[in-house]
Amino acid sequence: MRKQLYIFLNAIMFYTRIPVPENLPYSDEMLNRSTRYFPFIGWIVGGIGAAVFYGLQFVFPPELAILLSMLATIFITGAFHEDGFADFCDGFGGGYTRERILTIMKDSRIGTYGSIGLVGMLAGKFMSLHAIAAENIPVILLAGHALSRLMPILVIYTSEYSREEATSKTKPIGKKGKGFDFLLALFFGIALLIFIPFSFSLAILPAMLLTTFIFRKYITRKLGGYTGDCLGALQQIAEVEFYLGFVIFQTLAV
């Protein structure tokens, strides 16, 4: 039981800025197995965003409440996934060979492709959430953050890590764990869909799986596998896709 707590705290340490004990045990195995809690981290991050929105909507206009909830989730993760998305845009936008793409993504500076991509991604989140009825936003944030974090897990378990450790960033990245780790991640990823209309879940799941399949095929063709930046980019893409999907669902349901 103590080992499971350590694995969970490793997930907290790597995927958020929430403080953990300084003497927390660490190993590569714990990091790899902590991917089982990656979608559960979505519960925490999405829950913080939902709580911020729910509380602030009573004192601020909905647009401001949405913006502050987005900033809260970015703060709590240290822009971990947004950084990956920006690096992904720079690398795949400006690189034509595997080596060049990896070199660009390794650079901590953000370029034109990354800037445009990040602005577009954040604007897409904001506009999508703004188009959703206010009473639905908290549960959409919770489910969206959890399910979007399941998609990178699928890539981890069906692909290979592309970088050599010596050329990777200092940011660690979890790799494939045991079968039970995947099943637990799957549970945490889809469990919150019970609060979402079943017809929407029935439509959005295949759409997100198709996006993940296409994304995986693309990065495998370019790099031979995934990197941490690719996983962060996929999480961001999947999260926005979830919000956009609900906007469509909400429009068609009227």
BAMILO-204845 format. One line per 3 residues: number of its first residue (from 1); their letters; for each residue x, y, z of N, C-alpha, C. Coordinates in steps of 0.05 Angstrom, whole numbers, plus 5000, padded with zeros to 4 digits. Example, Ala and Ser with C-alpha at 12.3 -4.5 7.8 and 13.67 -1.06 7.14 Angstrom:
2
1) AS) 5264/4886/5156/5246/4910/5156/5264/4934/5156; 5257/4955/5142/5273/4979/5143/5258/5001/5157
! end
This chain:
254
1) MRK) 5017/4976/5000/5000/5000/5000/5017/5025/5000; 5039/5025/5015/5057/5048/5016/5070/5052/4989; 5076/5031/4974/5088/5034/4948/5069/5047/4929
4) QLY) 5043/5040/4931/5023/5053/4914/5021/5082/4920; 5023/5089/4945/5023/5118/4952/5047/5132/4940; 5070/5119/4941/5094/5131/4929/5090/5135/4898
7) IFL) 5079/5115/4885/5074/5117/4856/5055/5140/4850; 5034/5142/4866/5015/5164/4862/5028/5191/4867; 5044/5193/4887/5057/5218/4893/5078/5225/4871
10) NAI) 5090/5205/4859/5108/5209/4836/5092/5222/4813; 5068/5212/4809/5051/5223/4788/5044/5252/4794; 5038/5258/4819/5032/5285/4828/5057/5303/4823
13) MFY) 5080/5293/4830/5105/5308/4827/5112/5315/4798; 5108/5295/4780/5117/5299/4753/5096/5314/4736; 5071/5311/4742/5050/5322/4725/5036/5347/4736
16) TRI) 5043/5355/4760/5032/5379/4772/5053/5394/4787; 5045/5417/4798/5063/5432/4816/5054/5429/4845; 5036/5411/4851/5028/5406/4878/5051/5395/4894
19) PVP) 5057/5407/4917/5080/5399/4933/5078/5370/4942; 5100/5356/4943/5101/5329/4954/5125/5328/4973; 5126/5308/4991/5149/5306/5010/5176/5307/4995
22) ENL) 5195/5321/5007/5221/5324/4994/5236/5297/4993; 5230/5279/5012/5244/5254/5013/5229/5232/4999; 5211/5239/4981/5195/5219/4966/5213/5201/4950
25) PYS) 5211/5174/4954/5227/5156/4938/5221/5158/4908; 5241/5155/4892/5238/5156/4863/5254/5135/4849; 5243/5124/4828/5257/5105/4810/5244/5106/4783
28) DEM) 5258/5097/4763/5247/5096/4736/5222/5079/4735; 5222/5057/4751/5199/5040/4751/5174/5055/4763; 5179/5071/4784/5156/5086/4795/5146/5106/4775
31) LNR) 5164/5119/4761/5155/5139/4741/5139/5125/4719; 5148/5102/4709/5133/5088/4689/5106/5079/4699; 5105/5069/4723/5080/5059/4734/5062/5082/4742
34) STR) 5072/5106/4746/5056/5128/4753/5037/5137/4731; 5042/5127/4706/5024/5133/4684/4996/5122/4690; 4993/5102/4708/4967/5092/4715/4949/5114/4727
37) YFP) 4962/5134/4739/4947/5155/4752/4945/5180/4735; 4956/5179/4711/4955/5203/4694/4927/5214/4689; 4907/5196/4681/4880/5207/4679/4868/5216/4706
40) FIG) 4877/5204/4728/4867/5213/4754/4878/5241/4760; 4902/5247/4750/4912/5274/4752/4892/5293/4739; 4880/5283/4717/4859/5299/4704/4836/5305/4722
43) WIV) 4829/5286/4739/4808/5291/4759/4816/5315/4777; 4841/5315/4785/4850/5336/4803/4851/5363/4789; 4864/5363/4765/4867/5388/4750/4840/5398/4741
46) GGI) 4824/5381/4730/4797/5388/4721/4780/5397/4744; 4783/5384/4767/4768/5392/4791/4775/5420/4800; 4801/5426/4799/4809/5453/4807/4797/5474/4788
49) GAA) 4799/5468/4762/4787/5486/4742/4757/5489/4745; 4744/5467/4751/4715/5467/4755/4707/5483/4779; 4723/5480/4801/4717/5494/4826/4721/5524/4822
52) VFY) 4742/5531/4808/4748/5560/4804/4725/5572/4787; 4717/5558/4766/4696/5569/4749/4670/5571/4765; 4663/5549/4779/4637/5549/4793/4636/5572/4814
55) GLQ) 4658/5576/4829/4658/5597/4849/4658/5625/4838; 4673/5629/4817/4677/5656/4806/4654/5665/4788; 4638/5646/4778/4615/5654/4760/4594/5670/4775
58) FVF) 4595/5669/4802/4575/5684/4817/4584/5713/4822; 4609/5719/4817/4619/5746/4821/4631/5759/4796; 4637/5742/4776/4649/5752/4751/4631/5744/4727
61) PPE) 4634/5758/4705/4621/5750/4680/4632/5722/4673; 4616/5706/4659/4624/5678/4652/4650/5677/4637; 4655/5697/4619/4680/5697/4604/4704/5699/4622
64) LAI) 4703/5716/4642/4725/5719/4661/4728/5695/4678; 4706/5683/4686/4707/5658/4703/4720/5636/4687; 4714/5634/4662/4726/5613/4645/4756/5618/4642
67) LLS) 4764/5643/4636/4792/5649/4633/4808/5643/4658; 4797/5651/4681/4812/5646/4706/4813/5616/4713; 4792/5601/4705/4793/5572/4710/4815/5559/4692
70) MLA) 4817/5569/4667/4838/5559/4650/4866/5566/4661; 4869/5590/4671/4895/5598/4683/4901/5581/4707; 4881/5574/4723/4885/5557/4746/4896/5530/4739
73) TIF) 4884/5518/4718/4894/5491/4709/4922/5493/4698; 4928/5515/4684/4955/5518/4673/4975/5522/4696; 4968/5537/4716/4985/5541/4739/4991/5515/4754
76) ITG) 4970/5500/4758/4973/5475/4775/4990/5454/4760; 4991/5455/4733/5007/5436/4719/5034/5448/4710; 5038/5474/4715/5062/5487/4706/5064/5489/4676
79) AFH) 5040/5490/4663/5039/5491/4633/5053/5467/4621; 5053/5445/4635/5068/5421/4626/5060/5412/4598; 5034/5410/4593/5024/5400/4568/5024/5422/4547
82) EDG) 5018/5446/4555/5019/5469/4536/5047/5472/4525; 5067/5469/4542/5095/5470/4533/5101/5449/4513; 5091/5425/4518/5095/5403/4499/5082/5408/4472
85) FAD) 5058/5420/4473/5043/5426/4449/5059/5447/4432; 5069/5468/4446/5084/5489/4432/5109/5477/4419; 5124/5460/4434/5148/5447/4423/5141/5429/4399
88) FCD) 5118/5416/4402/5109/5398/4380/5104/5415/4355; 5090/5437/4358/5085/5454/4335/5110/5465/4322; 5129/5473/4339/5155/5483/4328/5170/5461/4314
91) GFG) 5171/5438/4327/5187/5416/4315/5176/5406/4289; 5150/5400/4289/5138/5389/4265/5132/5410/4244; 5130/5435/4253/5126/5457/4234/5152/5465/4220
94) GGY) 5174/5464/4234/5199/5474/4223/5219/5452/4216; 5214/5427/4224/5233/5406/4218/5224/5388/4196; 5243/5379/4180/5237/5361/4157/5249/5334/4160
97) TRE) 5267/5331/4178/5278/5304/4183/5274/5297/4213; 5277/5272/4219/5274/5263/4247/5293/5278/4265; 5318/5280/4257/5338/5292/4274/5332/5322/4278
100) RIL) 5323/5335/4257/5317/5364/4259/5293/5369/4277; 5272/5352/4274/5248/5355/4290/5255/5351/4320; 5271/5331/4326/5279/5326/4354/5296/5349/4365
103) TIM) 5313/5359/4348/5330/5381/4357/5314/5406/4363; 5295/5413/4346/5278/5436/4351/5261/5432/4376; 5250/5409/4380/5233/5404/4403/5249/5405/4429
106) KDS) 5275/5399/4427/5292/5400/4450/5298/5428/4459; 5297/5447/4440/5302/5475/4446/5281/5487/4464; 5288/5499/4486/5269/5509/4505/5255/5535/4496
109) RIG) 5267/5548/4475/5255/5572/4465/5231/5566/4447; 5211/5584/4447/5188/5580/4431/5190/5595/4405; 5182/5583/4383/5185/5595/4357/5158/5604/4346
112) TYG) 5157/5612/4321/5133/5622/4308/5111/5601/4308; 5117/5577/4300/5097/5556/4299/5086/5550/4327; 5103/5549/4346/5094/5544/4373/5077/5566/4384
115) SIG) 5085/5591/4379/5069/5614/4388/5041/5614/4376; 5040/5611/4350/5014/5611/4336/4997/5587/4346; 5009/5564/4348/4995/5540/4356/4984/5543/4384
118) LVG) 5000/5554/4403/4992/5557/4430/4969/5577/4433; 4971/5599/4419/4950/5619/4420/4924/5607/4409; 4927/5593/4386/4903/5580/4375/4891/5560/4393
121) MLA) 4908/5544/4406/4897/5523/4424/4883/5535/4448; 4895/5555/4460/4882/5568/4483/4857/5583/4475; 4857/5596/4452/4833/5609/4442/4811/5588/4436
124) GKF) 4819/5566/4426/4799/5544/4420/4786/5534/4445; 4802/5531/4466/4791/5522/4492/4772/5543/4503; 4780/5568/4503/4764/5589/4514/4737/5592/4499
127) MSL) 4739/5593/4473/4715/5597/4457/4696/5573/4459; 4707/5549/4460/4691/5525/4463/4676/5525/4490; 4691/5530/4511/4679/5530/4538/4658/5552/4540
130) HAI) 4664/5575/4527/4645/5597/4528/4619/5590/4514; 4620/5573/4494/4596/5565/4479/4580/5544/4494; 4591/5532/4515/4577/5511/4530/4560/5524/4552
133) AAE) 4537/5514/4557/4520/5525/4579/4535/5524/4605; 4533/5546/4620/4549/5549/4645/4545/5526/4664; 4520/5515/4666/4515/5494/4685/4529/5468/4678
136) NIP) 4537/5465/4653/4551/5441/4644/4581/5443/4645; 4592/5467/4647/4621/5471/4646/4637/5455/4667; 4629/5456/4693/4645/5441/4712/4649/5412/4706
139) VIL) 4627/5398/4699/4630/5369/4693/4644/5364/4667; 4642/5383/4648/4656/5380/4622/4686/5383/4627; 4694/5402/4645/4722/5405/4652/4733/5380/4665
142) LAG) 4718/5369/4683/4727/5345/4697/4731/5321/4678; 4710/5316/4662/4711/5293/4644/4731/5298/4622; 4733/5323/4612/4751/5329/4590/4781/5326/4598
145) HAL) 4787/5336/4622/4815/5333/4631/4822/5304/4636; 4804/5288/4646/4810/5260/4651/4812/5244/4626; 4792/5246/4608/4793/5230/4583/4815/5238/4565
148) SRL) 4821/5264/4563/4843/5273/4546/4870/5262/4554; 4873/5256/4580/4898/5245/4590/4900/5215/4585; 4878/5202/4578/4879/5174/4571/4891/5170/4543
151) MPI) 4887/5189/4525/4896/5186/4498/4927/5182/4496; 4943/5198/4511/4972/5193/4510/4979/5166/4522; 4964/5156/4541/4969/5129/4551/4966/5108/4529
154) LVI) 4946/5112/4512/4943/5093/4490/4967/5093/4471; 4978/5117/4467/5002/5118/4450/5026/5105/4464; 5029/5110/4490/5051/5097/4505/5050/5067/4502
157) YTS) 5026/5056/4504/5023/5027/4504/5022/5014/4476; 5021/5031/4455/5020/5020/4428/5043/5030/4411; 5062/5044/4422/5084/5055/4407/5110/5053/4423
160) EYS) 5131/5063/4411/5157/5063/4424/5167/5091/4429; 5183/5094/4450/5195/5120/4456/5216/5126/4435; 5215/5150/4424/5232/5156/4401/5260/5166/4408
163) REE) 5263/5181/4430/5288/5194/4436/5308/5175/4450; 5333/5180/4445/5354/5168/4461/5355/5185/4487; 5359/5172/4510/5358/5186/4535/5378/5209/4536
166) ATS) 5401/5206/4522/5422/5226/4523/5413/5252/4509; 5394/5250/4490/5386/5273/4475/5359/5285/4485; 5347/5272/4504/5321/5282/4513/5324/5305/4532
169) KTK) 5301/5319/4537/5302/5341/4556/5305/5330/4584; 5309/5348/4603/5311/5340/4630/5284/5332/4641; 5262/5339/4628/5236/5331/4637/5233/5301/4634
172) PIG) 5226/5287/4655/5222/5258/4653/5196/5251/4639; 5194/5227/4628/5170/5219/4616/5165/5189/4622; 5141/5183/4631/5135/5155/4638/5132/5139/4612
175) KKG) 5140/5113/4614/5138/5095/4592/5119/5072/4599; 5118/5053/4582/5099/5031/4585/5103/5016/4611; 5081/5012/4626/5082/4997/4651/5070/4970/4647
178) KGF) 5058/4960/4669/5045/4934/4668/5017/4936/4658; 5005/4912/4651/4978/4912/4641/4958/4924/4660; 4961/4919/4686/4942/4929/4706/4944/4959/4707
181) DFL) 4968/4971/4702/4971/5000/4702/4953/5012/4680; 4953/4999/4657/4936/5009/4635/4906/5007/4642; 4898/4985/4654/4870/4981/4661/4861/5002/4681
184) LAL) 4879/5009/4700/4872/5029/4720/4870/5056/4707; 4889/5062/4689/4887/5087/4674/4862/5089/4657; 4854/5067/4645/4830/5066/4629/4805/5072/4647
187) FFG) 4805/5061/4670/4782/5066/4689/4781/5096/4696; 4804/5107/4704/4804/5135/4712/4797/5153/4688; 4804/5145/4664/4799/5161/4640/4770/5163/4633
190) IAL) 4755/5141/4636/4727/5140/4626/4707/5141/4649; 4715/5138/4674/4695/5136/4696/4677/5161/4697; 4688/5184/4693/4672/5209/4696/4652/5213/4673
193) LIF) 4654/5196/4653/4634/5198/4631/4606/5191/4640; 4603/5179/4664/4577/5172/4674/4561/5197/4680; 4574/5220/4682/4560/5245/4687/4554/5260/4661
196) IPF) 4562/5249/4639/4559/5261/4613/4536/5246/4598; 4520/5260/4582/4500/5246/4566/4511/5222/4551; 4498/5199/4552/4509/5175/4540/4513/5178/4510
199) SFS) 4494/5191/4497/4496/5194/4468/4520/5210/4460; 4528/5230/4477/4552/5245/4471/4577/5227/4475; 4578/5212/4497/4600/5194/4501/4603/5174/4479
202) LAI) 4580/5165/4468/4581/5145/4447/4592/5157/4421; 4590/5183/4418/4601/5196/4394/4630/5206/4398; 4636/5217/4422/4662/5230/4425/4684/5209/4429
205) LPA) 4678/5186/4441/4699/5166/4445/4711/5156/4419; 4695/5147/4400/4706/5139/4374/4721/5162/4360; 4711/5186/4362/4724/5209/4349/4752/5214/4361
208) MLL) 4754/5213/4387/4780/5217/4400/4799/5194/4395; 4788/5170/4394/4805/5147/4388/4816/5148/4359; 4799/5158/4341/4808/5161/4313/4830/5183/4311
211) TTF) 4825/5205/4326/4846/5226/4326/4872/5215/4337; 4870/5200/4359/4894/5188/4371/4908/5169/4352; 4893/5153/4337/4905/5134/4318/4919/5150/4296
214) IFR) 4906/5171/4285/4919/5187/4264/4944/5201/4274; 4942/5212/4298/4965/5225/4310/4988/5206/4314; 4982/5183/4325/5003/5162/4329/5016/5154/4303
217) KYI) 5000/5150/4283/5010/5142/4257/5028/5164/4245; 5021/5189/4249/5036/5212/4239/5063/5214/4253; 5063/5213/4279/5089/5216/4293/5107/5192/4290
220) TRK) 5094/5168/4286/5110/5144/4282/5124/5146/4254; 5110/5156/4235/5122/5160/4208/5144/5180/4208; 5141/5201/4225/5161/5222/4226/5185/5216/4244
223) LGG) 5179/5203/4267/5199/5200/4288/5205/5171/4294; 5187/5153/4286/5191/5125/4294/5179/5119/4321; 5166/5138/4333/5154/5134/4359/5145/5161/4371
226) YTG) 5142/5161/4398/5132/5185/4411/5154/5198/4428; 5150/5223/4435/5167/5237/4454/5148/5249/4475; 5159/5260/4496/5143/5273/4517/5127/5296/4505
229) DCL) 5140/5311/4487/5126/5334/4474/5102/5324/4458; 5105/5302/4444/5083/5291/4429/5060/5283/4447; 5066/5271/4469/5045/5263/4488/5030/5288/4499
232) GAL) 5045/5309/4505/5033/5333/4515/5015/5346/4494; 5025/5346/4469/5009/5357/4447/4983/5341/4443; 4985/5315/4445/4961/5298/4441/4940/5304/4463
235) QQI) 4950/5307/4488/4931/5314/4510/4917/5340/4504; 4931/5360/4495/4918/5386/4489/4898/5383/4466; 4906/5369/4445/4888/5365/4422/4863/5350/4431
238) AEV) 4866/5329/4447/4844/5313/4456/4825/5329/4474; 4837/5346/4491/4820/5363/4509/4803/5382/4493; 4815/5396/4474/4800/5414/4457/4779/5400/4440
241) EFY) 4786/5376/4430/4767/5360/4415/4743/5353/4432; 4747/5347/4457/4725/5340/4475/4706/5364/4478; 4718/5388/4483/4701/5412/4486/4686/5418/4460
244) LGF) 4700/5417/4437/4687/5423/4412/4665/5403/4406; 4670/5378/4413/4649/5357/4409/4624/5363/4425; 4628/5373/4450/4604/5379/4466/4589/5403/4455
247) VIF) 4604/5422/4444/4591/5445/4432/4573/5436/4409; 4583/5418/4392/4567/5407/4370/4543/5392/4381; 4548/5375/4401/4526/5359/4414/4505/5378/4425
250) QTL) 4513/5399/4438/4495/5417/4450/4478/5432/4429; 4491/5439/4407/4477/5452/4385/4457/5434/4371; 4465/5410/4366/4447/5391/4353/4423/5382/4371
253) AV) 4428/5384/4397/4407/5375/4416/4385/5397/4420; 4391/5421/4411/4371/5443/4414/4347/5439/4395
! end
